[in-house]
Amino acid sequence: MSTKKILTVFGATGAQGGGIISTFLNDAKLKNEWALRGVTRDVSKDSSKKLAARGVEVVAADLNDKASLVKAVKDSYAVFAVTNYWEKADADLEIQQGKNLADAAKETGVQHYIWSTLYNVAEHSKGKLPNVYHFDSKAKVADYVRQLGIPATFFMPGFYQSNIPGGMFRPAPPDNNWTFALPISGSAPIPLYIPSDTGKYVKAIVQNRENLLGKEFLGASEYSTPQKIVDTFKKLFPEAGAKASFQELPADVYKGIIKQAMQAPDFIVQEMFENMRLMEEFGYYFGADLEPSLKLVEDKLTSWEEFAKEAPAFKELK
């Protein structure tokens, strides 16, 4: 019988989970210590079969079916749990799914529960930003995890760098110059994160379990700013970036762009706007220092410069 501890990863074929799987399989020490179990909704998908071919035990579970979750986490020493608010844009559903996951971990005696979460913005902003549901729902689940007394660490991913190239930062009319446009100032702090780095953070979390139980772990490589992001773009792509700039958008203009681009209902438009204003008015992590988390990370994290060099939206630029 294997003496390896089992790490069960939810969303194993997704962005955060996939990053964990890759890190743990490509690190000889981790591979020797941990057996990986990947949880997905459909084990017959090509992405699931590819995981199995890499030596991952792939199991099916439904976040709405607690019995399937109990079965999925049985015998796990550690669990990385994540939900996807954006799939249904339903905060109540995300909270229930998060509670189902926590209940399963409690019932099966998981020794290290890693919950992918964020801050409660409505609470921390004292009601000024009451509509950032995808933060608040995860935070409410974190409160529930604490109430259950599960040995847990709370992983808080930063701002996805993948949102920037070709989306927030793209050629803009009338002259088609590259423009990074948000409803915040050019000096607002943005904590940068890419999902493929998630395993590097989770490695640090499991290696420092005793020190991190009950604590938050911030998943960001650095605090950057919109202006620094543009400056790096100009350095990397001097031709395309010759007239690149950051533009602070008025609220109504930003909301109009989001509504058109996403074909989103008004509540999501407002949610996206308040999510951006969070960085300007309070800070994504409400001013928390990244250093206590970063000093525990052994592996090199991906900078904006490295990410931008490889971004498909910037591929043909000079």
SERO-4910 file (N, C-alpha, C, O; in steps of 0.05 Angstrom, whole numbers):
BEGIN
 pado doro    nc1    nc2    nc3   cac1   cac2   cac3    cc1    cc2    cc3    oc1    oc2    oc3
  Met    A     17    -24      0      0      0      0     18     25      0     38     26     14
  Ser    A      9     45    -16     25     69    -18     26     85      8      6     86     23
  Thr    A     49     96     14     52    112     39     49    142     32     51    159     49
  Lys    A     44    147      7     41    175     -2     15    187     10     -5    173     12
  Lys    A     16    212     17     -8    226     25    -24    235      0    -12    242    -20
  Ile    A    -50    233      2    -67    240    -21    -74    270    -20    -84    280      0
  Leu    A    -69    284    -42    -78    311    -46   -100    310    -67    -95    303    -90
  Thr    A   -124    317    -59   -147    317    -77   -151    346    -87   -153    365    -72
  Val    A   -152    348   -114   -154    375   -127   -180    377   -142   -185    363   -161
  Phe    A   -197    395   -133   -222    401   -147   -215    420   -170   -196    435   -169
  Gly    A   -232    418   -191   -226    434   -215   -200    426   -228   -185    443   -238
  Ala    A   -195    400   -228   -169    390   -236   -163    395   -266   -140    397   -274
  Thr    A   -184    398   -282   -179    404   -310   -183    433   -316   -181    442   -339
  Gly    A   -187    449   -295   -190    478   -298   -164    493   -293   -143    481   -292
  Ala    A   -166    519   -291   -142    536   -290   -126    533   -264   -103    526   -265
  Gln    A   -139    537   -241   -124    535   -216   -116    506   -210    -93    501   -204
  Gly    A   -135    487   -213   -129    459   -207   -108    448   -226    -91    433   -217
  Gly    A   -110    455   -251    -90    446   -271    -62    455   -264    -43    440   -268
  Gly    A    -60    479   -253    -33    490   -245    -22    474   -222      2    469   -221
  Ile    A    -39    465   -204    -30    449   -181    -20    422   -191      2    412   -183
  Ile    A    -36    409   -208    -29    382   -218     -1    384   -231     16    367   -226
  Ser    A      3    403   -248     29    405   -263     52    409   -244     73    396   -247
  Thr    A     50    427   -225     72    432   -206     78    407   -190    102    400   -187
  Phe    A     58    393   -180     63    370   -163     74    346   -179     88    329   -168
  Leu    A     67    344   -204     77    322   -221    106    327   -230    121    309   -235
  Asn    A    113    353   -233    139    360   -244    160    365   -223    183    372   -229
  Asp    A    153    362   -197    171    366   -175    177    339   -163    159    327   -151
  Ala    A    201    330   -165    208    302   -156    202    297   -127    191    276   -120
  Lys    A    208    317   -110    202    313    -81    172    311    -76    163    294    -61
  Leu    A    157    329    -88    128    329    -84    116    303    -95     98    291    -83
  Lys    A    126    295   -118    115    270   -131    120    246   -114    105    227   -114
  Asn    A    142    247    -99    149    225    -81    132    224    -56    127    203    -44
  Glu    A    123    248    -48    108    251    -22     78    249    -26     63    241     -8
  Trp    A     68    258    -49     39    261    -53     29    244    -76     41    243    -98
  Ala    A      6    232    -72    -10    220    -93    -32    239   -101    -45    250    -83
  Leu    A    -35    244   -126    -55    264   -135    -81    251   -143    -82    231   -158
  Arg    A   -103    263   -134   -130    255   -142   -143    280   -154   -146    300   -141
  Gly    A   -151    278   -179   -164    301   -192   -194    297   -194   -203    276   -203
  Val    A   -209    317   -186   -238    315   -186   -249    331   -210   -242    354   -213
  Thr    A   -266    318   -226   -278    331   -248   -307    322   -250   -315    302   -238
  Arg    A   -323    336   -266   -351    328   -269   -354    304   -288   -372    288   -285
  Asp    A   -335    303   -307   -338    282   -328   -311    269   -333   -293    280   -345
  Val    A   -309    244   -324   -283    230   -326   -279    220   -355   -257    211   -362
  Ser    A   -299    222   -372   -296    213   -400   -286    235   -418   -279    229   -442
  Lys    A   -284    259   -409   -273    281   -425   -244    276   -432   -229    263   -417
  Asp    A   -235    287   -455   -207    284   -463   -188    295   -442   -167    283   -436
  Ser    A   -196    318   -430   -178    331   -410   -175    313   -386   -154    312   -373
  Ser    A   -197    298   -379   -195    280   -356   -178    256   -363   -162    246   -346
  Lys    A   -180    246   -387   -164    223   -396   -134    230   -396   -117    213   -390
  Lys    A   -129    255   -404   -101    263   -405    -89    264   -377    -66    257   -372
  Leu    A   -105    273   -357    -96    273   -329    -90    244   -320    -69    239   -308
  Ala    A   -108    226   -326   -104    198   -318    -79    187   -330    -65    171   -318
  Ala    A    -73    194   -355    -49    184   -369    -24    195   -356     -3    183   -359
  Arg    A    -26    217   -341     -3    228   -327      0    216   -299     18    224   -284
  Gly    A    -17    197   -292    -14    184   -266    -32    195   -244    -29    188   -221
  Val    A    -51    212   -252    -70    224   -232    -94    205   -230   -105    196   -250
  Glu    A   -102    200   -206   -128    186   -201   -150    205   -207   -153    226   -193
  Val    A   -166    200   -227   -188    218   -235   -214    207   -226   -222    185   -232
  Val    A   -229    224   -211   -255    215   -201   -276    237   -208   -270    260   -211
  Ala    A   -301    228   -210   -323    246   -216   -337    255   -191   -341    239   -172
  Ala    A   -346    280   -190   -362    289   -168   -378    314   -178   -370    328   -197
  Asp    A   -400    319   -164   -417    342   -170   -418    359   -145   -425    350   -124
  Leu    A   -412    385   -148   -412    403   -125   -439    406   -112   -441    415    -89
  Asn    A   -460    398   -127   -487    400   -116   -496    374   -102   -518    372    -91
  Asp    A   -479    354   -103   -485    327    -92   -465    320    -70   -442    312    -76
  Lys    A   -473    325    -45   -454    322    -23   -443    293    -21   -419    289    -14
  Ala    A   -460    273    -27   -451    245    -25   -428    240    -44   -409    226    -38
  Ser    A   -429    252    -68   -408    248    -88   -382    262    -78   -360    252    -84
  Leu    A   -385    284    -63   -361    298    -53   -348    282    -31   -323    281    -29
  Val    A   -364    271    -14   -353    254      8   -336    231     -4   -314    225      6
  Lys    A   -347    219    -24   -333    197    -38   -307    207    -50   -287    193    -50
  Ala    A   -308    230    -62   -285    241    -76   -262    248    -58   -239    245    -65
  Val    A   -268    257    -33   -246    266    -15   -238    244      5   -220    249     21
  Lys    A   -252    222      5   -246    200     24   -216    193     24   -205    190      3
  Asp    A   -205    191     47   -176    183     51   -157    205     43   -132    201     42
  Ser    A   -166    229     36   -148    251     29   -135    263     54   -149    267     74
  Tyr    A   -110    269     52    -96    284     74   -101    314     69   -108    329     88
  Ala    A    -99    322     44   -103    351     37   -123    353     14   -124    335     -3
  Val    A   -137    375     14   -157    380     -8   -154    409    -17   -153    427      0
  Phe    A   -152    413    -43   -154    440    -54   -182    443    -66   -190    428    -84
  Ala    A   -198    461    -55   -226    464    -63   -231    491    -75   -222    512    -65
  Val    A   -244    491    -98   -250    515   -113   -277    513   -125   -286    492   -133
  Thr    A   -291    536   -127   -317    537   -141   -315    558   -163   -297    573   -164
  Asn    A   -335    557   -180   -335    576   -203   -361    593   -203   -382    584   -214
  Tyr    A   -360    616   -190   -383    634   -190   -393    640   -218   -417    642   -222
  Trp    A   -374    645   -236   -382    656   -262   -397    636   -280   -409    644   -300
  Glu    A   -397    610   -272   -411    591   -288   -441    597   -289   -454    595   -310
  Lys    A   -452    604   -266   -481    611   -264   -485    640   -254   -508    649   -255
  Ala    A   -464    653   -245   -466    680   -233   -488    680   -212   -505    698   -211
  Asp    A   -486    661   -194   -506    657   -173   -492    654   -146   -481    633   -140
  Ala    A   -492    675   -130   -477    674   -105   -487    653    -85   -472    640    -72
  Asp    A   -514    651    -84   -526    631    -65   -518    603    -73   -512    587    -55
  Leu    A   -517    598    -99   -508    571   -108   -479    566   -101   -472    545    -92
  Glu    A   -462    586   -105   -434    583    -98   -430    578    -68   -413    562    -60
  Ile    A   -445    592    -52   -443    588    -23   -451    560    -16   -438    547      0
  Gln    A   -473    550    -27   -482    523    -21   -461    502    -30   -456    483    -16
  Gln    A   -450    506    -54   -430    487    -64   -405    488    -46   -394    467    -40
  Gly    A   -398    512    -37   -375    514    -19   -380    500      8   -362    488     19
  Lys    A   -404    503     18   -411    489     43   -412    459     39   -404    444     57
  Asn    A   -421    450     16   -421    421     11   -393    410     11   -388    389     23
  Leu    A   -374    425     -1   -346    417     -1   -335    416     27   -321    397     35
  Ala    A   -341    436     43   -331    438     70   -342    415     87   -328    403    103
  Asp    A   -368    410     84   -381    388     99   -368    361     93   -363    345    110
  Ala    A   -361    357     67   -348    332     59   -321    329     72   -313    308     80
  Ala    A   -306    352     72   -279    351     85   -281    346    115   -265    331    126
  Lys    A   -301    358    128   -305    353    156   -312    324    162   -301    312    180
  Glu    A   -330    314    146   -340    286    150   -318    266    146   -318    245    160
  Thr    A   -299    271    128   -279    251    122   -252    256    137   -233    242    132
  Gly    A   -252    277    153   -228    281    170   -203    292    154   -181    285    161
  Val    A   -208    308    134   -186    320    119   -168    336    138   -178    351    155
  Gln    A   -142    332    135   -122    345    154   -113    373    145   -103    388    161
  His    A   -116    378    119   -108    405    109   -126    413     86   -124    403     64
  Tyr    A   -145    430     92   -165    439     73   -156    466     62   -154    486     77
  Ile    A   -151    468     36   -143    493     23   -166    504      7   -173    493    -14
  Trp    A   -178    525     17   -201    537      5   -193    561    -12   -182    580     -1
  Ser    A   -200    561    -38   -194    583    -56   -216    604    -52   -239    600    -59
  Thr    A   -208    627    -40   -227    646    -31   -218    675    -36   -197    679    -48
  Leu    A   -234    694    -27   -227    722    -29   -239    737     -5   -253    725     11
  Tyr    A   -234    763     -3   -244    778     19   -274    785     16   -284    786     -7
  Asn    A   -288    789     38   -315    798     38   -315    829     34   -310    844     52
  Val    A   -320    837      9   -317    865      2   -338    882     14   -333    904     24
  Ala    A   -363    872     15   -385    888     27   -378    894     56   -382    917     66
  Glu    A   -368    874     70   -361    877     98   -337    896    102   -338    914    118
  His    A   -315    890     88   -291    905     92   -293    934     82   -279    952     92
  Ser    A   -310    939     62   -314    966     52   -336    981     68   -343   1003     61
  Lys    A   -346    967     89   -368    979    105   -392    987     88   -404   1008     92
  Gly    A   -398    969     69   -422    973     53   -419    991     29   -438    995     14
  Lys    A   -395   1003     25   -392   1021      2   -392   1006    -25   -401   1016    -45
  Leu    A   -381    981    -24   -381    965    -48   -396    939    -42   -384    918    -36
  Pro    A   -423    940    -44   -439    917    -35   -445    895    -55   -458    876    -49
  Asn    A   -434    899    -80   -443    881   -102   -421    864   -114   -425    854   -136
  Val    A   -399    860   -100   -377    843   -111   -382    815   -101   -368    804    -84
  Tyr    A   -403    803   -113   -414    777   -103   -393    755   -104   -393    738    -86
  His    A   -377    754   -125   -358    731   -128   -336    732   -107   -322    712   -103
  Phe    A   -331    754    -95   -314    756    -71   -329    747    -46   -320    730    -31
  Asp    A   -352    760    -42   -366    757    -17   -376    728    -12   -376    718     10
  Ser    A   -385    715    -34   -395    688    -31   -373    669    -21   -378    652     -4
  Lys    A   -349    672    -33   -327    654    -24   -319    660      5   -313    642     20
  Ala    A   -320    686     12   -313    694     40   -333    682     60   -325    675     82
  Lys    A   -358    681     52   -379    670     70   -374    640     74   -378    629     96
  Val    A   -364    626     53   -357    598     56   -333    595     74   -332    577     91
  Ala    A   -313    614     72   -290    613     90   -298    615    119   -287    602    136
  Asp    A   -318    632    124   -329    635    152   -340    608    161   -337    600    184
  Tyr    A   -354    595    143   -366    569    149   -345    548    155   -348    532    173
  Val    A   -324    548    139   -301    529    143   -290    533    171   -284    514    185
  Arg    A   -287    558    179   -276    564    206   -296    555    228   -287    544    248
  Gln    A   -321    559    223   -341    549    242   -340    519    246   -344    509    269
  Leu    A   -335    505    225   -334    475    226   -309    466    240   -308    443    249
  Gly    A   -289    483    243   -264    475    256   -247    458    239   -230    442    250
  Ile    A   -249    459    213   -232    444    195   -204    456    195   -202    480    193
  Pro    A   -183    440    196   -156    451    194   -152    462    165   -149    446    146
  Ala    A   -151    488    163   -153    500    136   -134    523    132   -126    537    151
  Thr    A   -126    527    107   -112    551     98   -129    563     76   -141    549     60
  Phe    A   -129    590     75   -147    604     57   -130    617     35   -118    638     39
  Phe    A   -130    605     11   -115    614    -11   -130    636    -26   -153    632    -34
  Met    A   -117    659    -30   -131    682    -42   -117    690    -68    -98    705    -67
  Pro    A   -127    681    -91   -114    688   -116   -118    717   -123   -139    729   -117
  Gly    A    -97    729   -135    -98    757   -143   -113    762   -169   -130    746   -177
  Phe    A   -107    784   -181   -119    793   -206   -108    777   -229    -83    778   -234
  Tyr    A   -125    764   -244   -116    747   -267   -102    764   -288   -115    781   -301
  Gln    A    -76    759   -293    -62    773   -314    -75    767   -342    -73    784   -360
  Ser    A    -88    744   -344   -100    737   -370   -123    755   -378   -131    755   -401
  Asn    A   -134    770   -359   -155    789   -365   -144    813   -381   -160    828   -393
  Ile    A   -118    817   -381   -107    842   -392   -102    841   -422   -114    857   -436
  Pro    A    -85    823   -433    -79    824   -461   -103    819   -479   -117    798   -476
  Gly    A   -109    837   -497   -131    834   -516   -159    839   -505   -178    841   -520
  Gly    A   -161    842   -478   -186    847   -466   -187    876   -455   -198    894   -468
  Met    A   -175    880   -432   -173    907   -420   -152    924   -434   -153    948   -434
  Phe    A   -133    910   -447   -111    924   -460   -111    916   -490   -103    894   -497
  Arg    A   -120    934   -507   -124    927   -535   -124    952   -552   -125    975   -542
  Pro    A   -122    949   -579   -123    972   -596   -150    986   -593   -171    973   -593
  Ala    A   -150   1013   -591   -175   1028   -587   -179   1049   -609   -159   1060   -618
  Pro    A   -204   1053   -616   -210   1075   -636   -204   1102   -623   -203   1104   -599
  Pro    A   -200   1123   -640   -202   1122   -669   -176   1115   -683   -177   1109   -707
  Asp    A   -153   1115   -669   -128   1111   -682   -115   1084   -679    -93   1078   -689
  Asn    A   -130   1066   -665   -121   1038   -661    -95   1035   -645    -81   1015   -647
  Asn    A    -89   1055   -628    -66   1053   -610    -73   1034   -587    -96   1033   -578
  Trp    A    -53   1019   -578    -58   1001   -555    -64   1017   -530    -50   1035   -522
  Thr    A    -87   1010   -518    -97   1026   -495   -106   1006   -473   -122    988   -478
  Phe    A    -96   1011   -449   -105    996   -425   -125   1014   -411   -118   1036   -401
  Ala    A   -150   1005   -410   -171   1023   -401   -187   1010   -378   -198    988   -380
  Leu    A   -188   1024   -355   -202   1015   -331   -213   1039   -317   -204   1062   -321
  Pro    A   -233   1035   -299   -245   1057   -284   -229   1063   -258   -241   1067   -237
  Ile    A   -203   1062   -260   -185   1067   -237   -162   1085   -246   -158   1089   -270
  Ser    A   -147   1095   -228   -124   1112   -235   -100   1095   -244    -99   1071   -239
  Gly    A    -81   1107   -257    -57   1093   -267    -39   1084   -244    -21   1068   -249
  Ser    A    -44   1093   -220    -27   1085   -197    -40   1066   -178    -29   1059   -158
  Ala    A    -64   1056   -185    -78   1037   -167    -63   1011   -166    -55   1001   -187
  Pro    A    -59   1000   -142    -44    974   -140    -60    950   -149    -83    947   -142
  Ile    A    -48    934   -166    -60    910   -177    -43    886   -170    -20    884   -179
  Pro    A    -53    867   -153    -37    843   -147    -39    823   -169    -61    812   -174
  Leu    A    -17    816   -182    -18    800   -207    -16    770   -201      0    762   -183
  Tyr    A    -32    755   -216    -33    726   -211    -38    712   -238    -53    723   -255
  Ile    A    -27    689   -242    -35    672   -264    -41    644   -253    -26    634   -235
  Pro    A    -62    631   -263    -70    605   -252    -48    583   -253    -47    566   -236
  Ser    A    -31    584   -274    -11    563   -276     10    565   -254     25    546   -250
  Asp    A     10    587   -239     28    589   -216     15    578   -190     28    577   -170
  Thr    A    -10    570   -192    -25    562   -168    -10    540   -153     -9    539   -128
  Gly    A      1    521   -168     15    498   -155     39    507   -139     46    495   -119
  Lys    A     52    529   -147     75    540   -133     66    550   -105     80    547    -85
  Tyr    A     43    563   -105     32    573    -80     23    550    -62     28    549    -38
  Val    A      9    530    -74     -1    508    -59     22    491    -48     20    480    -26
  Lys    A     43    488    -63     67    475    -53     77    488    -27     82    475     -7
  Ala    A     78    515    -27     86    530     -3     67    525     20     75    523     43
  Ile    A     41    524     13     21    520     34     23    493     47     22    491     72
  Val    A     26    471     31     28    445     44     55    441     58     56    426     78
  Gln    A     76    454     49    102    451     62    103    468     88    121    463    104
  Asn    A     85    486     91     85    503    116     58    501    130     48    520    141
  Arg    A     47    476    130     20    472    141     17    483    169     -2    498    174
  Glu    A     34    475    187     31    483    215     30    513    219     14    523    235
  Asn    A     46    527    204     47    556    206     23    570    192     17    594    198
  Leu    A     10    556    174    -10    569    158    -39    560    164    -58    570    152
  Leu    A    -42    542    183    -69    534    190    -85    558    202    -75    572    219
  Gly    A   -109    562    191   -125    584    200   -118    611    188   -130    631    195
  Lys    A    -98    611    170    -88    636    160    -94    639    130   -101    620    116
  Glu    A    -92    664    121    -96    670     92    -68    670     79    -48    678     90
  Phe    A    -68    661     54    -44    660     37    -50    675     12    -68    667     -4
  Leu    A    -36    697      7    -42    714    -16    -28    704    -41     -3    701    -42
  Gly    A    -43    698    -62    -32    687    -87    -27    708   -108    -42    710   -127
  Ala    A     -6    724   -104      1    745   -124     31    748   -124     44    747   -104
  Ser    A     42    751   -148     72    753   -151     82    781   -143    105    783   -135
  Glu    A     65    801   -146     74    829   -141     50    847   -142     29    840   -153
  Tyr    A     53    871   -130     34    892   -135     45    909   -158     67    920   -157
  Ser    A     29    910   -180     37    928   -202     16    951   -203      0    954   -185
  Thr    A     17    966   -224     -2    988   -229     -9    988   -259      7    978   -275
  Pro    A    -31   1000   -266    -37   1002   -295    -15   1016   -311     -8   1007   -333
  Gln    A     -3   1037   -299     18   1051   -314     43   1034   -317     55   1034   -338
  Lys    A     50   1019   -296     73   1001   -299     68    979   -319     86    971   -334
  Ile    A     44    969   -321     36    949   -340     40    960   -369     50    946   -386
  Val    A     31    984   -373     35    997   -399     65   1002   -405     74    998   -427
  Asp    A     79   1011   -385    108   1017   -389    123    991   -397    141    993   -415
  Thr    A    116    969   -385    129    944   -393    122    936   -421    139    926   -436
  Phe    A     97    940   -429     88    935   -456    104    951   -476    113    941   -497
  Lys    A    108    976   -470    124    994   -488    152    984   -491    164    986   -512
  Lys    A    163    974   -469    191    964   -469    193    938   -486    212    935   -502
  Leu    A    173    921   -483    174    895   -498    168    899   -527    180    885   -544
  Phe    A    150    917   -534    140    920   -561    142    950   -569    122    964   -571
  Pro    A    167    959   -575    171    988   -580    155    999   -603    147   1022   -603
  Glu    A    151    982   -624    135    992   -647    106    995   -640     94   1016   -642
  Ala    A     94    972   -631     66    972   -624     60    991   -601     39   1002   -598
  Gly    A     80    993   -583     76   1008   -558     83   1037   -560     82   1052   -540
  Ala    A     91   1047   -584    100   1074   -586     80   1095   -575     87   1114   -562
  Lys    A     55   1089   -581     34   1108   -571     15   1094   -552     -8   1103   -547
  Ala    A     24   1072   -540      7   1058   -520      3   1075   -495     21   1091   -488
  Ser    A    -20   1073   -483    -26   1089   -459    -46   1076   -441    -60   1057   -448
  Phe    A    -47   1086   -416    -68   1078   -398    -89   1100   -398    -83   1124   -399
  Gln    A   -114   1091   -398   -137   1110   -398   -155   1104   -375   -166   1082   -372
  Glu    A   -159   1124   -358   -178   1121   -336   -206   1127   -346   -212   1149   -355
  Leu    A   -223   1107   -345   -250   1110   -357   -270   1121   -337   -269   1113   -313
  Pro    A   -288   1138   -345   -311   1146   -328   -328   1121   -323   -329   1103   -339
  Ala    A   -342   1121   -301   -358   1098   -293   -378   1090   -315   -380   1066   -322
  Asp    A   -392   1109   -326   -413   1102   -346   -401   1090   -372   -413   1073   -384
  Val    A   -378   1100   -379   -364   1090   -403   -356   1061   -399   -360   1043   -416
  Tyr    A   -343   1056   -376   -334   1028   -369   -358   1009   -369   -357    988   -380
  Lys    A   -379   1017   -355   -403   1000   -353   -414    994   -381   -423    972   -386
  Gly    A   -415   1014   -398   -425   1010   -425   -408    990   -441   -419    974   -456
  Ile    A   -382    992   -438   -364    973   -451   -369    945   -441   -371    926   -457
  Ile    A   -370    941   -415   -375    915   -403   -401    903   -412   -403    880   -420
  Lys    A   -422    919   -412   -449    910   -419   -449    900   -448   -461    879   -454
  Gln    A   -435    915   -466   -434    907   -494   -416    883   -498   -424    864   -513
  Ala    A   -393    883   -486   -373    862   -491   -383    835   -480   -379    814   -492
  Met    A   -395    836   -456   -403    811   -443   -432    804   -447   -441    782   -440
  Gln    A   -447    822   -459   -476    819   -461   -488    812   -433   -504    794   -430
  Ala    A   -478    826   -414   -483    819   -386   -507    835   -375   -513    857   -383
  Pro    A   -522    822   -356   -543    836   -342   -532    858   -324   -508    858   -318
  Asp    A   -549    877   -316   -539    900   -301   -525    893   -275   -506    907   -267
  Phe    A   -534    872   -261   -521    866   -236   -492    857   -239   -475    862   -222
  Ile    A   -486    844   -261   -459    836   -267   -442    860   -275   -419    862   -268
  Val    A   -454    877   -291   -440    902   -299   -431    918   -274   -409    927   -272
  Gln    A   -450    920   -255   -444    935   -230   -423    920   -214   -406    932   -201
  Glu    A   -425    893   -213   -406    877   -199   -378    881   -210   -359    884   -194
  Met    A   -375    880   -236   -349    884   -249   -338    912   -243   -314    915   -237
  Phe    A   -355    932   -244   -346    959   -238   -336    962   -209   -315    973   -204
  Glu    A   -352    951   -190   -343    953   -162   -318    937   -157   -302    944   -140
  Asn    A   -315    914   -171   -290    898   -169   -266    915   -176   -245    914   -163
  Met    A   -268    931   -197   -247    949   -205   -242    971   -185   -220    977   -177
  Arg    A   -264    983   -176   -262   1005   -157   -250    996   -130   -237   1011   -116
  Leu    A   -253    970   -124   -241    959   -100   -211    965    -99   -200    972    -79
  Met    A   -198    961   -122   -169    964   -123   -161    993   -119   -140    999   -107
  Glu    A   -177   1011   -128   -171   1040   -125   -177   1049    -97   -162   1064    -85
  Glu    A   -200   1042    -86   -210   1054    -62   -200   1040    -36   -196   1053    -16
  Phe    A   -197   1014    -37   -190    999    -13   -166    981    -17   -152    974      3
  Gly    A   -161    973    -42   -140    953    -47   -153    925    -50   -170    918    -34
  Tyr    A   -145    910    -69   -156    883    -75   -154    866    -50   -173    851    -43
  Tyr    A   -132    868    -35   -128    853    -10   -131    872     14   -121    866     36
  Phe    A   -144    895     10   -147    914     32   -121    921     45   -119    923     70
  Gly    A   -101    925     28    -75    935     38    -56    914     49    -35    921     59
  Ala    A    -64    889     48    -47    868     60    -20    866     45    -19    869     20
  Asp    A      1    860     60     28    857     49     31    829     36     22    809     48
  Leu    A     42    828     13     47    802      0     70    786     11     72    762      9
  Glu    A     89    800     24    114    788     32    112    764     50    126    744     45
  Pro    A     94    763     70     92    739     87     86    714     71     94    692     79
  Ser    A     70    717     50     64    694     32     87    689     13     96    666     10
  Leu    A     97    710      0    118    706    -20    143    694     -9    157    679    -23
  Lys    A    150    700     15    175    689     26    175    659     30    195    646     33
  Leu    A    151    647     29    148    618     32    148    604      5    150    579      4
  Val    A    147    619    -17    146    607    -44    174    602    -54    190    621    -57
  Glu    A    181    577    -59    208    570    -68    211    574    -98    233    580   -107
  Asp    A    190    570   -113    192    570   -142    188    599   -153    174    615   -142
  Lys    A    200    604   -176    198    630   -189    170    634   -200    159    618   -214
  Leu    A    158    657   -192    132    664   -201    133    679   -228    154    690   -235
  Thr    A    111    680   -242    111    692   -269    105    722   -267     84    730   -257
  Ser    A    123    738   -277    120    767   -277    102    775   -300     97    760   -319
  Trp    A     92    800   -299     77    811   -322     94    811   -347     83    805   -369
  Glu    A    119    818   -345    136    819   -369    138    791   -382    135    789   -406
  Glu    A    142    770   -366    144    743   -376    117    735   -388    116    722   -410
  Phe    A     95    741   -375     69    734   -384     63    748   -411     53    736   -429
  Ala    A     68    774   -412     62    790   -436     77    780   -460     67    780   -482
  Lys    A    102    771   -456    118    761   -478    105    738   -493    107    735   -517
  Glu    A     90    721   -477     78    697   -488     48    700   -493     36    681   -503
  Ala    A     37    723   -487      8    726   -490     -1    724   -519     10    739   -536
  Pro    A    -20    707   -526    -29    704   -554    -38    731   -567    -33    736   -590
  Ala    A    -50    748   -551    -60    774   -562    -37    792   -570    -41    811   -586
  Phe    A    -14    787   -559     10    804   -566     29    790   -585     51    800   -590
  Lys    A     21    767   -594     40    749   -608     54    761   -632     78    757   -636
  Glu    A     40    776   -648     52    787   -673     65    814   -669     74    826   -689
  Leu    A     65    824   -645     74    852   -641    105    854   -640    119    835   -633
  Lys    A    114    878   -648    143    883   -647    149    908   -631    172    916   -628
***
